[in-house]
């Protein structure tokens, strides 16, 4: 699947935002204005000025709504959730060419809050995936102790783990060691 630069950036922001949520082993990493500023810088979110405590709670609310889209049982539910998110963000498509990137579309209105910015651009990126029949590429890691979000952009849609070097390798090594133990404990006959 080919996606353009701004859609990829918006998807990375959605996934990055989802992965700030607490999940069993890891605490919520989006609790303060400093955390939010670090997220904005890490994900190169453009046009963000001063941030306040209200921005943290508003972005956390958008994050919860993105989580609902990822967890939606079917496309009709996901579409309803995305439509509401994008409409409430006051989506206003506009062409722009900033920061050395060629022409692309931003969906957030001029002067939008960070939460509206993320909801509009992220919601539209998710909408493009749904429209193209690719919603099943929006996934959660299959490692038992990890539920991080990711977008499977592999050619054959086979990616199962958020990071093959950490979650994937850890599970493969554990399975290998279990087979070795079974082999060593098996009666020889």
Helices and strands as residue ranges (DSSP letters): H 5-18, H 33-42, H 53-71, H 75-88, E 94-96, E 104-106, H 114-131, G 135-137, E 138-140, E 149-151, I 164-168, H 169-185
